Amino acid sequence: MRILPAVITIAIFISLLQSFVSHAQISKIIGEHSGLGGILFAATMGAILHIPTIISFPLAASFLKGGASVTAVAAFVTTLTMVGVVTLPLEIKELGKKIALLRNAASFIIAVIIALIMGKIL
Amino acid sequence: MGNVIAKLWEFLAEMLLILPAVMVLMGLFSVWVPKETVVKYLGKTAGIKGIFLAIIFGALPTGPLYIAFPMAGALVRKGARVSNVIIFLSAWACIKIPQEMVELQFLGAKFMTARLILTVIFVIIMGLLIERIVGCGAGNPIKLTGGENNANI
């Protein structure tokens, strides 16, 4: 039940987000017309934030409902799981600088590619 | 404010329905798949079978990604291909059955399936590419310095 505090935090955050941040604001930042900037912003947030994946899906769903594009949400979810800025020092210690940095950089790039393809096919 | 509380309650109720099932699955996986097995099989296999095993062994255990780093380090030191270790880490990060279930629930079947298939394809390409860049294939294992986890894995 270590996950419970995180679940409650995210629940509160989503409730606040849905109540106070308007559809127009979300779609302006990460919506269909936010372009590559919106996608890169979502991907960067995913890379920096350190939240358990399982509770990130309801957050992602609320972004989608709030007017975010499929591309931005896919980028966010994918970098959230694969890129870890917070855990990078540990990864460098275990795998060396070269592999760790390459893996995170490449993961960020493929996350954006996956997101762009998903935006096209969905 | 009433709106916030209603939304909060709606969301908590939804999570409380899913989480117990997720916890049971996570528990079963950690009991059925000992970490030693993961290290043993992945380290000795190469080729397509190695890629396949890397995905399976990355996908089955549960836990945050940083638990997988020491295991990945051990695999590299034991002579596993860099590509397989990258694929293993990526599978650990984003191909998990409980995780896919939650994704299915919240983001829908199409989103989940498309992202899963694309991820598998691109993760394999990325693994092979990184191996190429690092320059350590199957016959030329990379030398890692500063590994302190040989003894305890």
Interface residues (C-beta under 8 A of the other chain):
Chain A: I3 V7 I8 A11 I12 I14 S15 L16 Q18 S19 P52 T53 I54 I55 F57 P58 A60 A61 L64 V70 V73 A74 V77 T78 T81 M82 G84 T87 L90 E91 K93 E94 L95 G96 K98 I99 L102 R103 A106 S107 I110 I113 I114 I117 M118 I121 L122
Chain B: N3 V4 I5 K7 L8 F11 L12 E14 M15 L19 V22 P64 L65 Y66 F69 P70 A72 G73 V76 V82 V85 I86 L89 S90 A93 C94 K96 P98 Q99 V102 E103 Q105 F106 L107 K110 F111 A114 R115 L118 T119 F122 V123 I125 M126 L129 I130 I133 V134 I142 L144 T145 G146 G147 N149
